[in-house]
Amino acid sequence: MRVHRPILDHVIDKCRELDPIAVAIVSPLSEVALTSAIEAADAGLINPYLVGPRAKIAALAREHGVELAPYLIVDVADDVEAAQRGVELCRVGTCQALMNGSLRSDHFLRPIMADDTGLRLKRRMSHAFVVETPSYPRTLIITDAAINVYPKLEEKADIVQNAIVLAHVLGIATPKVAILSTIETVSSNILSTIDAAALCKMADRGQITGAVLDGPLAFDDAVQPEAARIKQIHSAVAGQADILMVPDMESGNMLIKQLQSLAGAEAAGVVLGARVPIILTSRAANPKTRLASTAVAALLAQKDREEFSGVTAGFGVLLQSKAWLSGVGSEPR
């Protein structure tokens, strides 16, 4: 049984103490998408920008008794323009996060991934689920189950590093990362075992930082201490993983849906490594999942705010220092 307070509830409560962030919500044209956005606003987590055809949003609100007067509607012609406008609002700094309403993921992600007008940075973007399940006493981060289909080694390194940053934001100081495969030994017949070994060596060499990595590990090795004991796996990660790095999107997507469907897991989903946090859940996600995902994104946005404030403050000190230094030589003797 879980002995700690579920982190998703903790994150939601933590975000209530912070200033709300502006979130562009792309095509909130389903009941759950619209009501979840308003619920997050009522909880003090966000200031929503509802991006979509005004008439359709208003009709949906009337149908479900949602009051739109306090909220800004960004009127656009269709879903394509809604996705583009949402990205633009984040690029210019009007919004600090982006949320998918009722679009298919590929339609939502297309303008985000655009080279010149999207939200990509140098590091590879990736998706992570923050998972709570009654049968495991730790919070799990599962990555990547939504964006990178068959990532190469260097892309996997970015995916792991993104997940480590998320773990730090959630208060896990030194996360334990299990690189999953089908077996625990390295085999030339199974590429994911070779990638797992390489990722661990990259961590040894400082190419991946902030966590303890081990792999390849099978799923049971990663989360069941008894399985690791029986198999004589001596590891700081086995049986107590905080992050599960899956071999590809197919296996990750199946894993998270199995946990949700059969093990009573709750999960919050967010895209990492972009200019802003991106809230990406299943279109069928329930309001609690959407609220928790929004809260995780808000914590990430708060971290970005603090880092930006630190950089600008440091820059100001540097300017003052340079001004002082430039004046030293010009002082009259």
C-alpha positions as CSV (number, residue, x, y, z in Angstrom):
1,M,0.0,0.0,0.0
2,R,1.1,3.6,-0.7
3,V,2.4,5.2,2.5
4,H,3.0,8.7,1.1
5,R,0.6,11.3,0.0
6,P,-0.1,11.0,-3.8
7,I,2.2,13.4,-5.6
8,L,-0.5,14.5,-8.1
9,D,-2.7,15.8,-5.2
10,H,0.4,17.4,-3.7
11,V,1.3,19.1,-7.0
12,I,-2.2,20.4,-7.5
13,D,-2.3,21.9,-3.9
14,K,1.2,23.3,-4.4
15,C,0.1,25.1,-7.5
16,R,-2.8,26.7,-5.7
17,E,-0.1,28.6,-3.7
18,L,1.5,30.0,-6.9
19,D,0.4,32.8,-9.2
20,P,-1.7,31.3,-12.1
21,I,0.0,30.9,-15.4
22,A,-1.5,31.9,-18.8
23,V,-2.3,28.8,-20.8
24,A,-3.3,28.7,-24.4
25,I,-6.0,25.9,-24.7
26,V,-6.2,24.8,-28.3
27,S,-9.7,23.9,-29.6
28,P,-11.5,23.3,-26.3
29,L,-14.4,21.8,-28.2
30,S,-15.4,18.8,-26.1
31,E,-17.2,18.9,-22.8
32,V,-14.2,17.6,-20.8
33,A,-11.7,19.9,-22.6
34,L,-13.8,23.0,-21.8
35,T,-14.9,22.2,-18.3
36,S,-11.4,21.0,-17.3
37,A,-9.9,24.3,-18.4
38,I,-12.5,26.2,-16.4
39,E,-11.9,24.0,-13.4
40,A,-8.2,24.7,-13.6
41,A,-9.0,28.4,-13.7
42,D,-11.4,28.2,-10.8
43,A,-8.7,26.3,-8.8
44,G,-6.3,29.2,-9.4
45,L,-3.9,27.3,-11.5
46,I,-4.3,29.1,-14.8
47,N,-5.6,32.0,-16.7
48,P,-7.0,30.3,-19.8
49,Y,-6.9,31.6,-23.3
50,L,-9.6,29.6,-25.1
51,V,-8.3,29.3,-28.7
52,G,-11.0,28.2,-31.2
53,P,-14.0,29.3,-33.2
54,R,-15.9,31.6,-30.8
55,A,-19.4,30.5,-31.9
56,K,-18.6,26.8,-31.3
57,I,-17.0,27.5,-27.9
58,A,-20.0,29.6,-26.8
59,A,-22.5,27.0,-28.0
60,L,-20.7,24.3,-26.1
61,A,-20.6,26.4,-23.0
62,R,-24.3,27.1,-23.2
63,E,-25.0,23.4,-23.6
64,H,-23.1,22.5,-20.4
65,G,-23.9,25.5,-18.3
66,V,-20.3,27.0,-18.4
67,E,-19.9,30.7,-17.7
68,L,-17.4,32.1,-20.2
69,A,-17.6,35.8,-19.2
70,P,-14.4,35.9,-17.1
71,Y,-12.3,34.2,-19.8
72,L,-10.6,35.4,-23.0
73,I,-11.6,33.7,-26.2
74,V,-9.2,33.9,-29.1
75,D,-11.4,33.6,-32.1
76,V,-10.1,31.6,-35.1
77,A,-11.6,29.9,-38.1
78,D,-10.8,26.3,-37.5
79,D,-8.6,23.7,-35.7
80,V,-5.6,24.3,-37.9
81,E,-5.5,28.0,-37.1
82,A,-6.2,27.3,-33.4
83,A,-3.1,25.1,-33.1
84,Q,-1.0,27.7,-35.0
85,R,-2.4,30.6,-32.9
86,G,-1.8,28.7,-29.6
87,V,1.9,28.2,-30.6
88,E,2.2,31.9,-31.5
89,L,0.8,33.0,-28.1
90,C,3.5,30.9,-26.4
91,R,6.3,32.1,-28.8
92,V,5.7,35.8,-28.0
93,G,5.4,35.2,-24.3
94,T,1.7,35.9,-23.9
95,C,1.1,32.4,-22.5
96,Q,3.5,30.3,-20.4
97,A,2.1,26.9,-21.4
98,L,0.1,25.2,-24.1
99,M,-2.7,22.7,-23.7
100,N,-4.4,20.4,-26.2
101,G,-8.2,20.6,-26.0
102,S,-9.9,18.1,-28.4
103,L,-7.5,17.9,-31.3
104,R,-5.8,14.7,-32.4
105,S,-2.3,14.6,-31.1
106,D,-0.6,14.7,-34.5
107,H,-2.6,17.8,-35.6
108,F,-1.8,19.5,-32.3
109,L,1.9,18.7,-32.5
110,R,2.4,19.7,-36.1
111,P,2.8,23.5,-35.6
112,I,4.7,22.9,-32.4
113,M,7.4,20.9,-34.3
114,A,7.8,23.4,-37.1
115,D,11.4,24.4,-37.5
116,D,11.1,28.2,-37.8
117,T,7.7,28.9,-36.1
118,G,7.3,26.2,-33.6
119,L,8.4,25.7,-30.0
120,R,11.4,23.4,-30.4
121,L,14.7,24.0,-28.7
122,K,18.1,22.4,-29.1
123,R,17.2,19.4,-27.0
124,R,14.8,16.8,-28.3
125,M,11.2,17.2,-27.2
126,S,9.7,14.3,-25.4
127,H,6.6,13.3,-23.5
128,A,6.4,12.1,-19.9
129,F,3.6,10.6,-17.8
130,V,3.7,11.2,-14.0
131,V,2.0,8.0,-12.7
132,E,0.5,7.1,-9.4
133,T,-0.5,3.5,-8.9
134,P,-1.9,1.8,-5.7
135,S,0.5,-1.1,-6.0
136,Y,3.8,0.8,-6.1
137,P,5.0,3.0,-3.3
138,R,6.8,5.5,-5.5
139,T,5.8,8.0,-8.1
140,L,6.7,6.8,-11.6
141,I,7.7,8.9,-14.5
142,I,7.2,7.0,-17.8
143,T,8.8,8.3,-21.0
144,D,8.3,8.5,-23.9
145,A,4.8,7.2,-24.7
146,A,3.5,9.9,-27.0
147,I,6.0,11.7,-29.3
148,N,9.2,9.8,-30.2
149,V,8.2,6.7,-32.1
150,Y,11.5,4.8,-32.5
151,P,14.1,7.2,-30.9
152,K,17.8,6.7,-31.7
153,L,20.5,6.6,-28.9
154,E,21.2,10.4,-28.9
155,E,17.5,11.1,-28.8
156,K,17.0,8.7,-25.9
157,A,19.7,10.6,-24.0
158,D,17.6,13.8,-24.4
159,I,14.4,12.0,-23.4
160,V,16.1,10.7,-20.2
161,Q,17.5,14.1,-19.4
162,N,14.1,15.8,-19.9
163,A,12.6,13.3,-17.5
164,I,15.3,13.9,-14.9
165,V,14.5,17.6,-15.0
166,L,10.9,16.8,-14.4
167,A,11.8,14.6,-11.5
168,H,13.8,17.4,-9.9
169,V,10.8,19.8,-10.2
170,L,8.6,17.2,-8.5
171,G,11.1,17.1,-5.6
172,I,13.0,13.8,-6.4
173,A,16.5,15.0,-5.8
174,T,18.4,12.0,-7.3
175,P,15.9,10.0,-9.4
176,K,16.6,6.4,-10.2
177,V,16.2,5.7,-13.9
178,A,15.5,2.2,-15.2
179,I,16.2,1.7,-18.9
180,L,13.7,-0.9,-19.9
181,S,14.1,-3.8,-22.3
182,T,12.9,-7.4,-22.4
183,I,16.0,-8.9,-20.6
184,E,18.6,-7.8,-18.1
185,T,21.7,-8.6,-20.2
186,V,23.2,-6.9,-23.2
187,S,22.5,-8.8,-26.5
188,S,23.3,-7.8,-30.1
189,N,20.0,-9.4,-31.0
190,I,18.0,-6.8,-29.0
191,L,18.9,-3.2,-29.9
192,S,17.2,-1.7,-26.8
193,T,19.7,-3.6,-24.5
194,I,22.6,-2.0,-26.4
195,D,21.1,1.4,-26.1
196,A,20.5,0.9,-22.4
197,A,24.1,0.0,-21.8
198,A,25.2,3.0,-23.8
199,L,23.0,5.4,-21.9
200,C,24.4,4.1,-18.6
201,K,27.9,4.8,-19.9
202,M,26.9,8.2,-21.1
203,A,25.8,8.9,-17.5
204,D,29.1,7.7,-16.2
205,R,30.8,10.2,-18.6
206,G,28.6,13.2,-17.6
207,Q,26.6,13.2,-20.8
208,I,23.5,12.6,-18.8
209,T,23.4,14.2,-15.3
210,G,21.3,14.5,-12.2
211,A,20.3,10.8,-11.7
212,V,21.4,7.2,-11.2
213,L,20.8,5.1,-14.3
214,D,20.8,1.3,-14.8
215,G,19.8,-0.9,-17.7
216,P,18.9,-3.0,-19.4
217,L,16.2,-4.0,-16.9
218,A,13.0,-5.8,-17.5
219,F,9.9,-4.2,-16.1
220,D,9.6,-6.5,-13.1
221,D,13.3,-5.9,-12.2
222,A,12.7,-2.1,-12.2
223,V,9.7,-2.1,-9.8
224,Q,9.8,-5.4,-7.8
225,P,12.7,-5.8,-5.3
226,E,11.9,-9.5,-5.0
227,A,12.3,-10.0,-8.8
228,A,15.6,-8.3,-8.7
229,R,16.7,-10.4,-5.7
230,I,15.7,-13.7,-7.3
231,K,17.5,-12.8,-10.5
232,Q,20.6,-11.6,-8.5
233,I,20.5,-8.2,-9.9
234,H,22.7,-5.9,-7.7
235,S,21.6,-2.4,-8.5
236,A,20.8,1.0,-6.9
237,V,17.8,1.2,-9.3
238,A,16.3,-2.3,-9.5
239,G,13.1,-2.6,-7.5
240,Q,12.9,1.1,-6.7
241,A,12.8,3.0,-10.0
242,D,11.5,6.6,-10.2
243,I,11.8,6.9,-14.0
244,L,11.0,4.2,-16.6
245,M,12.6,4.8,-19.9
246,V,10.8,2.6,-22.5
247,P,12.4,1.5,-25.7
248,D,9.9,3.1,-28.0
249,M,6.5,4.9,-28.1
250,E,4.6,1.7,-28.9
251,S,5.7,-0.1,-25.7
252,G,5.4,3.0,-23.6
253,N,1.9,3.7,-24.8
254,M,0.8,0.2,-24.1
255,L,2.4,0.2,-20.7
256,I,0.7,3.4,-19.5
257,K,-2.7,2.3,-20.8
258,Q,-2.4,-1.1,-19.1
259,L,-1.5,0.6,-15.8
260,Q,-4.5,2.9,-16.1
261,S,-6.9,0.2,-17.3
262,L,-5.9,-2.7,-15.1
263,A,-4.0,-1.3,-12.1
264,G,-6.0,1.8,-11.2
265,A,-3.2,4.2,-12.1
266,E,-3.7,7.9,-12.4
267,A,-1.4,9.8,-14.8
268,A,-0.6,13.3,-15.7
269,G,1.0,14.0,-19.1
270,V,3.3,16.8,-20.2
271,V,5.7,17.5,-23.1
272,L,9.2,18.5,-22.1
273,G,12.1,20.2,-23.8
274,A,10.1,22.9,-25.6
275,R,10.0,26.6,-25.1
276,V,7.1,26.2,-22.7
277,P,5.5,23.1,-21.0
278,I,2.9,21.5,-23.2
279,I,-0.1,19.7,-21.6
280,L,-0.8,16.7,-23.8
281,T,-3.2,14.0,-22.5
282,S,-5.5,11.6,-24.2
283,R,-8.7,13.2,-25.6
284,A,-10.5,10.7,-23.4
285,A,-8.6,11.8,-20.2
286,N,-10.8,12.5,-17.2
287,P,-10.9,15.9,-15.5
288,K,-8.6,14.8,-12.6
289,T,-6.0,13.7,-15.2
290,R,-6.2,17.0,-17.0
291,L,-6.1,19.0,-13.8
292,A,-3.0,17.1,-12.6
293,S,-1.3,17.6,-16.0
294,T,-2.0,21.3,-15.8
295,A,-0.5,21.5,-12.3
296,V,2.7,19.7,-13.4
297,A,3.0,22.1,-16.3
298,A,2.5,25.0,-13.9
299,L,5.3,23.8,-11.7
300,L,7.6,23.5,-14.8
301,A,6.6,27.0,-15.9
302,Q,7.3,28.3,-12.4
303,K,10.8,26.8,-12.6
304,D,11.3,28.5,-16.0
305,R,10.2,31.8,-14.5
306,E,12.6,31.5,-11.6
307,E,15.5,30.6,-13.9
308,F,14.7,33.5,-16.2
309,S,14.6,35.9,-13.2
310,G,17.9,34.6,-12.0
311,V,19.5,35.1,-15.4
312,T,18.1,38.6,-15.8
313,A,19.2,39.5,-12.2
314,G,22.7,38.1,-12.9
315,F,22.8,40.1,-16.1
316,G,21.9,43.3,-14.3
317,V,24.7,42.7,-11.7
318,L,27.1,42.1,-14.6
319,L,26.0,45.3,-16.3
320,Q,26.5,47.2,-13.0
321,S,29.9,45.6,-12.6
322,K,31.0,46.5,-16.1
323,A,29.8,50.1,-15.6
324,W,31.8,50.3,-12.4
325,L,34.9,48.8,-14.0
326,S,34.6,51.2,-17.0
327,G,34.4,54.1,-14.6
328,V,37.6,53.1,-12.7
329,G,39.9,54.1,-15.5
330,S,38.1,57.3,-16.1
331,E,38.2,58.6,-12.6
332,P,40.4,61.7,-12.3
333,R,43.6,61.1,-10.4
